[in-house]
Amino acid sequence: MKKILIHNREYELVRNEGDCFDLDLITEKMTDYFDDYDYVFGDFAYEKVRLKGFYDSKNKKAKKLNDIQYLEEYIRNYCSYGAKVFLLKKIQ
């Protein structure tokens, strides 16, 4: 897995479908809002990237809306069919 540094936080790139991860673009889009999350998911549609934070299932803040175990369901329901996606996991 590839390790990445974004705003002094270390992440692992654990998924990169369509080779879509762009460090410069994600660094620009990612704010401190995502600091609390265990994962940051991104999907590309219509040449734009959307980011969403997810928690590890063991994290007490996790709810169905943001629990990583429901990522595939989120992709099916909220992402464009065939969208390029990536997933970053925060390294503690």
ZASEGU-514392 format. One record per atom (N, C-alpha, C, O): residue in one letter; residue number from 1; x, y, z; atom name. Coordinates in steps of 0.001 Angstrom, whole numbers, plus 524288, in hexadecimal, padded with zeros to 5 digits. Layout:
<recs>
REC   code   pos      c1      c2      c3   site
REC      a   NUM       X       Y       Z     CA
...
</recs>
This chain:
<recs>
REC   code   pos      c1      c2      c3   site
REC      m     1   80349   7FB5E   80000      N
REC      m     1   80000   80000   80000     CA
REC      m     1   80375   804E0   80000      C
REC      m     1   807B2   804F8   80246      O
REC      k     2   80187   808D3   7FD6C      N
REC      k     2   8047B   80DA7   7FCDE     CA
REC      k     2   80326   81169   80152      C
REC      k     2   7FE90   8126D   8025C      O
REC      k     3   80736   8137E   803F8      N
REC      k     3   80663   81746   8082A     CA
REC      k     3   80696   81CC4   805EA      C
REC      k     3   809C0   81DF8   80280      O
REC      i     4   80319   82015   807EE      N
REC      i     4   80271   82556   805DF     CA
REC      i     4   80213   82929   80A6E      C
REC      i     4   7FFA5   827FB   80E68      O
REC      l     5   80475   82DB1   809DC      N
REC      l     5   80433   831CC   80DD3     CA
REC      l     5   800D7   83642   80BB9      C
REC      l     5   801F8   83886   807A3      O
REC      i     6   7FCA2   83778   80EA8      N
REC      i     6   7F91F   83BC1   80D42     CA
REC      i     6   7F855   83F0D   81223      C
REC      i     6   7F65B   83D20   81613      O
REC      h     7   7F9D3   843EA   811E9      N
REC      h     7   7F944   8478A   81651     CA
REC      h     7   7FB70   84534   81B63      C
REC      h     7   7F8D7   8454F   81F6E      O
REC      n     8   80012   84328   81B24      N
REC      n     8   802D4   840E8   81FA7     CA
REC      n     8   80018   83C2F   82201      C
REC      n     8   80121   83AD1   82680      O
REC      r     9   7FCAD   839B1   81F1F      N
REC      r     9   7FA35   834C8   820CA     CA
REC      r     9   7FBD5   83098   81CEC      C
REC      r     9   7FC22   83181   81836      O
REC      e    10   7FCDF   82BF9   81F08      N
REC      e    10   7FE9A   827B3   81BB0     CA
REC      e    10   7FA03   8241A   81A75      C
REC      e    10   7F706   82299   81DEA      O
REC      y    11   7F986   822C5   8157F      N
REC      y    11   7F562   81F53   81399     CA
REC      y    11   7F7C6   81AFE   81055      C
REC      y    11   7FC24   81B66   80E5B      O
REC      e    12   7F4BA   816D4   80FD8      N
REC      e    12   7F612   81282   80C67     CA
REC      e    12   7F210   81281   807FE      C
REC      e    12   7ED60   812CA   80907      O
REC      l    13   7F3C5   81232   80339      N
REC      l    13   7F032   811D0   7FED1     CA
REC      l    13   7EECC   80C0B   7FE38      C
REC      l    13   7F1E4   808F4   7FC39      O
REC      v    14   7EA14   80AA1   7FFFA      N
REC      v    14   7E88B   8051F   8000F     CA
REC      v    14   7E517   80392   7FB74      C
REC      v    14   7E423   7FEF1   7FA91      O
REC      r    15   7E33F   80766   7F892      N
REC      r    15   7DFF7   80651   7F404     CA
REC      r    15   7E0BA   80AC9   7F02C      C
REC      r    15   7E0CC   80F59   7F1B1      O
REC      n    16   7E14A   80974   7EB30      N
REC      n    16   7E22D   80D7A   7E739     CA
REC      n    16   7E033   80B70   7E1FF      C
REC      n    16   7E343   80A54   7DE75      O
REC      e    17   7DB18   80AF8   7E18F      N
REC      e    17   7D8C4   808E0   7DCC8     CA
REC      e    17   7D8F2   80CEA   7D86F      C
REC      e    17   7D760   81167   7D925      O
REC      g    18   7DAD9   80B48   7D3FF      N
REC      g    18   7DB5F   80EC9   7CF90     CA
REC      g    18   7E018   81254   7D005      C
REC      g    18   7E092   8162A   7CD28      O
REC      d    19   7E39F   81108   7D3A8      N
REC      d    19   7E869   81418   7D475     CA
REC      d    19   7E715   819E9   7D4BD      C
REC      d    19   7E980   81D21   7D21D      O
REC      c    20   7E330   81B31   7D7FC      N
REC      c    20   7E111   8207B   7D817     CA
REC      c    20   7E35A   823FA   7DC47      C
REC      c    20   7E279   828B4   7DC32      O
REC      f    21   7E64A   821C2   7DFF8      N
REC      f    21   7E83C   824F3   7E44D     CA
REC      f    21   7EC22   82903   7E256      C
REC      f    21   7EFF0   827B3   7DFB5      O
REC      d    22   7EB29   82DEB   7E3A1      N
REC      d    22   7EE7D   8324D   7E213     CA
REC      d    22   7EFEE   8353C   7E718      C
REC      d    22   7ECB1   83807   7E949      O
REC      l    23   7F4C2   8349A   7E8E6      N
REC      l    23   7F66B   836D2   7EDE3     CA
REC      l    23   7F59A   83CB6   7EE24      C
REC      l    23   7F3A8   83EAE   7F213      O
REC      d    24   7F707   83F88   7EA18      N
REC      d    24   7F67C   84535   7EA2B     CA
REC      d    24   7F0C4   846E1   7EAAB      C
REC      d    24   7EF7E   84A5A   7EDBE      O
REC      l    25   7ED63   8446C   7E7AE      N
REC      l    25   7E7D6   845B3   7E7D4     CA
REC      l    25   7E57F   8446A   7ED29      C
REC      l    25   7E297   8478D   7EF5B      O
REC      i    26   7E6BF   83FD5   7EF3A      N
REC      i    26   7E482   83E3D   7F43C     CA
REC      i    26   7E69B   841A7   7F8A8      C
REC      i    26   7E3B3   8430B   7FC39      O
REC      t    27   7EB94   842FE   7F873      N
REC      t    27   7EDD4   84674   7FC6F     CA
REC      t    27   7EB03   84BB4   7FC69      C
REC      t    27   7EA07   84DF9   80089      O
REC      e    28   7E9BB   84D98   7F7CF      N
REC      e    28   7E6ED   85287   7F74D     CA
REC      e    28   7E15D   8521F   7F978      C
REC      e    28   7DF78   855CA   7FBF0      O
REC      k    29   7DEBD   84DB6   7F891      N
REC      k    29   7D940   84D0A   7FA19     CA
REC      k    29   7D88D   84B87   7FFD9      C
REC      k    29   7D48E   84CC1   8023A      O
REC      m    30   7DC6D   848E2   8020A      N
REC      m    30   7DBD5   846C4   80753     CA
REC      m    30   7DCAD   84B04   80B6D      C
REC      m    30   7E0A2   84DBF   80B5B      O
REC      t    31   7D901   84B88   80EEB      N
REC      t    31   7D958   84F63   8131F     CA
REC      t    31   7D9D9   84C98   81858      C
REC      t    31   7D9D1   847CB   81898      O
REC      d    32   7DA50   84FA5   81C7A      N
REC      d    32   7DABD   84D55   821B1     CA
REC      d    32   7D5AE   84A98   82356      C
REC      d    32   7D5A8   847C8   8273D      O
REC      y    33   7D17F   84B58   82081      N
REC      y    33   7CC99   8488A   8217E     CA
REC      y    33   7CD80   842A5   82192      C
REC      y    33   7CAF8   83FD6   8248A      O
REC      f    34   7D116   840C9   81E54      N
REC      f    34   7D1FD   83B28   81DCB     CA
REC      f    34   7D5D6   83900   821C6      C
REC      f    34   7D6B9   83447   821E5      O
REC      d    35   7D827   83C51   8250A      N
REC      d    35   7DC18   83A90   828CB     CA
REC      d    35   7DA0D   8366E   82C94      C
REC      d    35   7DCFA   83300   82E40      O
REC      d    36   7D521   836C0   82DE6      N
REC      d    36   7D2D9   83333   831C6     CA
REC      d    36   7D1AA   82DC0   82F94      C
REC      d    36   7D14A   829FA   83289      O
REC      y    37   7D115   82D57   82A7A      N
REC      y    37   7CF75   82869   82810     CA
REC      y    37   7D400   82496   82780      C
REC      y    37   7D882   8262C   826F5      O
REC      d    38   7D2BF   81F88   827A3      N
REC      d    38   7D6A5   81B66   826E6     CA
REC      d    38   7D7CB   81A7D   82123      C
REC      d    38   7DC07   818AC   81FC2      O
REC      y    39   7D40D   81BBC   81DC8      N
REC      y    39   7D498   81AFA   81822     CA
REC      y    39   7D28E   81FCC   8154C      C
REC      y    39   7CF0C   8227C   81731      O
REC      v    40   7D4C6   820D3   810CA      N
REC      v    40   7D2B4   824D8   80D49     CA
REC      v    40   7D1DF   8222D   80800      C
REC      v    40   7D57F   82014   805A5      O
REC      f    41   7CD04   82256   80640      N
REC      f    41   7CB78   81FF5   8014F     CA
REC      f    41   7CAA5   8244C   7FD59      C
REC      f    41   7C88F   8286E   7FEA6      O
REC      g    42   7CC45   8235E   7F887      N
REC      g    42   7CB63   8272C   7F462     CA
REC      g    42   7C936   82498   7EF8E      C
REC      g    42   7CABA   8203E   7EE30      O
REC      d    43   7C5A1   8274A   7ECF5      N
REC      d    43   7C3A9   82558   7E7F9     CA
REC      d    43   7C3B1   829CC   7E40C      C
REC      d    43   7C2BF   82E54   7E55B      O
REC      f    44   7C4CE   8285E   7DF37      N
REC      f    44   7C500   82C1A   7DAEA     CA
REC      f    44   7C059   82B35   7D753      C
REC      f    44   7BF52   826D6   7D59C      O
REC      a    45   7BD9B   82F65   7D640      N
REC      a    45   7B954   82F46   7D279     CA
REC      a    45   7B920   8349C   7CFE2      C
REC      a    45   7B99B   838A0   7D27D      O
REC      y    46   7B86F   834A4   7CAE2      N
REC      y    46   7B816   83986   7C7EF     CA
REC      y    46   7BCD3   83D07   7C8F6      C
REC      y    46   7BC59   841CA   7C971      O
REC      e    47   7C171   83A85   7C949      N
REC      e    47   7C66F   83D42   7C9EB     CA
REC      e    47   7C6F4   84022   7CF1E      C
REC      e    47   7CA41   84397   7CFA9      O
REC      k    48   7C3B4   83EB6   7D2F3      N
REC      k    48   7C40C   8410B   7D832     CA
REC      k    48   7C4C5   83CB7   7DC2E      C
REC      k    48   7C30B   8384B   7DB66      O
REC      v    49   7C758   83E0F   7E078      N
REC      v    49   7C825   83A3E   7E4A2     CA
REC      v    49   7C4B4   83BB4   7E950      C
REC      v    49   7C42C   84045   7EAB7      O
REC      r    50   7C267   837AA   7EBA7      N
REC      r    50   7BF82   83858   7F089     CA
REC      r    50   7C25D   83534   7F4AB      C
REC      r    50   7C437   830E4   7F39C      O
REC      l    51   7C2BA   83752   7F957      N
REC      l    51   7C546   8349F   7FDA5     CA
REC      l    51   7C148   83382   801E5      C
REC      l    51   7BDB2   83695   802C9      O
REC      k    52   7C1F2   82F13   80484      N
REC      k    52   7BE8C   82DA7   808E4     CA
REC      k    52   7C1CB   82ADE   80CF4      C
REC      k    52   7C50E   82794   80BA8      O
REC      g    53   7C0EA   82C2D   811DD      N
REC      g    53   7C3AC   829AA   8162A     CA
REC      g    53   7C0BA   824EF   8182B      C
REC      g    53   7BBEC   824E2   81860      O
REC      f    54   7C3B8   820ED   819A7      N
REC      f    54   7C17E   81C2E   81BF4     CA
REC      f    54   7C497   81ACC   820DC      C
REC      f    54   7C93B   81BFB   8214A      O
REC      y    55   7C1EF   81848   82486      N
REC      y    55   7C474   81656   82942     CA
REC      y    55   7C534   81077   828EA      C
REC      y    55   7C244   80DBE   82640      O
REC      d    56   7C91F   80E91   82B9A      N
REC      d    56   7C9CE   808F7   82C4A     CA
REC      d    56   7C509   806F4   82F45      C
REC      d    56   7C2EB   809BF   83290      O
REC      s    57   7C359   8023C   82E2F      N
REC      s    57   7BEAE   80010   830B7     CA
REC      s    57   7BF33   7FFDD   836A6      C
REC      s    57   7BB45   8000F   8396A      O
REC      k    58   7C3EE   7FF7B   8389E      N
REC      k    58   7C4CA   7FF35   83E4A     CA
REC      k    58   7C4A0   80495   840E5      C
REC      k    58   7C461   804EF   845AF      O
REC      n    59   7C4C3   808B3   83DD5      N
REC      n    59   7C4AC   80DFF   83FEA     CA
REC      n    59   7BF33   80F20   841F4      C
REC      n    59   7BB5B   80E35   83F36      O
REC      k    60   7BED1   8111A   846B7      N
REC      k    60   7B9A4   81205   84902     CA
REC      k    60   7B69C   81661   84643      C
REC      k    60   7B1E8   816E9   8471C      O
REC      k    61   7B92E   81979   84306      N
REC      k    61   7B688   81D93   84003     CA
REC      k    61   7B3F1   81B6B   83B0E      C
REC      k    61   7B0EA   81E26   83882      O
REC      a    62   7B51F   81699   839BA      N
REC      a    62   7B31F   8144D   834DD     CA
REC      a    62   7AD38   8136D   83520      C
REC      a    62   7AB2A   81148   838E9      O
REC      k    63   7AA98   81523   83106      N
REC      k    63   7A50B   81415   8303F     CA
REC      k    63   7A497   811DD   82ABD      C
REC      k    63   7A85E   81212   827C6      O
REC      k    64   7A024   80FC8   82954      N
REC      k    64   79FA4   80D5F   8242A     CA
REC      k    64   7A131   81127   81FD2      C
REC      k    64   7A36B   80F8B   81BE0      O
REC      l    65   7A00A   81610   82087      N
REC      l    65   7A135   81A1C   81CAC     CA
REC      l    65   7A70D   81AB0   81B9A      C
REC      l    65   7A896   81C13   81742      O
REC      n    66   7AA5C   8199F   81F93      N
REC      n    66   7AFF4   81A89   81EEF     CA
REC      n    66   7B35F   8160C   820F9      C
REC      n    66   7B7EB   816DD   8224E      O
REC      d    67   7B12A   81156   82135      N
REC      d    67   7B407   80CAB   822E0     CA
REC      d    67   7B67C   80A2D   81E03      C
REC      d    67   7B3C9   8092B   81A29      O
REC      i    68   7BB83   80937   81E37      N
REC      i    68   7BE56   80739   819AA     CA
REC      i    68   7BC22   80205   817AD      C
REC      i    68   7BCB9   800C4   81312      O
REC      q    69   7B9A5   7FF08   81B0A      N
REC      q    69   7B780   7FA06   81934     CA
REC      q    69   7B308   7FACC   8154D      C
REC      q    69   7B192   7F721   8128E      O
REC      y    70   7B0DD   7FF81   8150A      N
REC      y    70   7AC9C   800A4   8115D     CA
REC      y    70   7AE8A   803A2   80C8E      C
REC      y    70   7AB68   805EB   809B6      O
REC      l    71   7B3A6   803A1   80BA7      N
REC      l    71   7B5D2   80689   8073F     CA
REC      l    71   7B395   804BE   80202      C
REC      l    71   7B223   807FF   7FEC7      O
REC      e    72   7B347   7FFAE   80122      N
REC      e    72   7B141   7FDBF   7FC18     CA
REC      e    72   7AB97   7FF60   7FB48      C
REC      e    72   7AA07   800A0   7F6E8      O
REC      e    73   7A88A   7FF5E   7FF6E      N
REC      e    73   7A31A   80121   7FF18     CA
REC      e    73   7A2F1   806F2   7FDB6      C
REC      e    73   79FC2   80899   7FA83      O
REC      y    74   7A65D   80A07   8001E      N
REC      y    74   7A6B6   80F9E   7FED9     CA
REC      y    74   7A808   8105E   7F914      C
REC      y    74   7A5A2   81392   7F66A      O
REC      i    75   7ABD5   80D6A   7F72D      N
REC      i    75   7AD68   80DDD   7F1AC     CA
REC      i    75   7A8C9   80C96   7EE15      C
REC      i    75   7A7C3   80F6D   7EA57      O
REC      r    76   7A603   80853   7EF38      N
REC      r    76   7A179   806D1   7EC05     CA
REC      r    76   79D3C   80B06   7EBFC      C
REC      r    76   79AE6   80C23   7E7EE      O
REC      n    77   79C45   80D59   7F090      N
REC      n    77   797DC   810F3   7F11C     CA
REC      n    77   7990B   816A8   7EFDE      C
REC      n    77   79586   81997   7EE68      O
REC      y    78   79DF0   8183F   7F06E      N
REC      y    78   79F19   81DDB   7F012     CA
REC      y    78   7A32D   81F5B   7EC00      C
REC      y    78   7A410   82400   7EB1F      O
REC      c    79   7A5A3   81B9E   7E98A      N
REC      c    79   7A99E   81CD7   7E5A3     CA
REC      c    79   7A79A   81B75   7E030      C
REC      c    79   7A464   817F0   7DF8A      O
REC      s    80   7A985   81E3D   7DC65      N
REC      s    80   7A818   81D10   7D6FC     CA
REC      s    80   7AA10   817A3   7D58D      C
REC      s    80   7AE35   815F8   7D755      O
REC      y    81   7A716   814EC   7D258      N
REC      y    81   7A89E   80FB5   7D0AA     CA
REC      y    81   7ADE0   80FFE   7CDEB      C
REC      y    81   7AE9F   8131D   7CA56      O
REC      g    82   7B17C   80CBC   7CF9B      N
REC      g    82   7B6A0   80C7E   7CD33     CA
REC      g    82   7BA47   810F2   7CEAD      C
REC      g    82   7BE58   811AF   7CC39      O
REC      a    83   7B8D0   813EF   7D2B5      N
REC      a    83   7BC20   81850   7D453     CA
REC      a    83   7C171   81650   7D629      C
REC      a    83   7C1DC   81215   7D868      O
REC      k    84   7C56A   81962   7D52F      N
REC      k    84   7CAA1   8182F   7D736     CA
REC      k    84   7CAA9   819AD   7DCF8      C
REC      k    84   7C8CE   81DDD   7DE70      O
REC      v    85   7CCC6   81638   7E037      N
REC      v    85   7CCB0   8171B   7E5DE     CA
REC      v    85   7D209   815F6   7E846      C
REC      v    85   7D531   81309   7E620      O
REC      f    86   7D2F1   81863   7ECD6      N
REC      f    86   7D798   8172B   7EFDF     CA
REC      f    86   7D62D   8173F   7F5A5      C
REC      f    86   7D23C   81984   7F735      O
REC      l    87   7D973   814BC   7F8C8      N
REC      l    87   7D89B   8148B   7FE62     CA
REC      l    87   7DDD7   8152B   8012A      C
REC      l    87   7E197   81256   80025      O
REC      l    88   7DDF5   818F9   804B3      N
REC      l    88   7E28C   819E6   807F4     CA
REC      l    88   7E153   81821   80D80      C
REC      l    88   7DD17   81934   80F82      O
REC      k    89   7E4F1   81578   80FF3      N
REC      k    89   7E469   813D2   81567     CA
REC      k    89   7E870   816D3   81899      C
REC      k    89   7ED19   816C9   81769      O
REC      k    90   7E686   81973   81CB5      N
REC      k    90   7EA07   81C75   82006     CA
REC      k    90   7ED88   818B8   8231D      C
REC      k    90   7EBB6   814D9   82550      O
REC      i    91   7F28B   819F8   82339      N
REC      i    91   7F63D   816E8   8264B     CA
REC      i    91   7F6AC   8199F   82B92      C
REC      i    91   7F815   81E35   82BE8      O
REC      q    92   7F570   816B4   82FA8      N
REC      q    92   7F566   818FB   834F1     CA
REC      q    92   7FAD3   819FB   836FA      C
REC      q    92   7FB72   81BE2   83B5A      O
</recs>
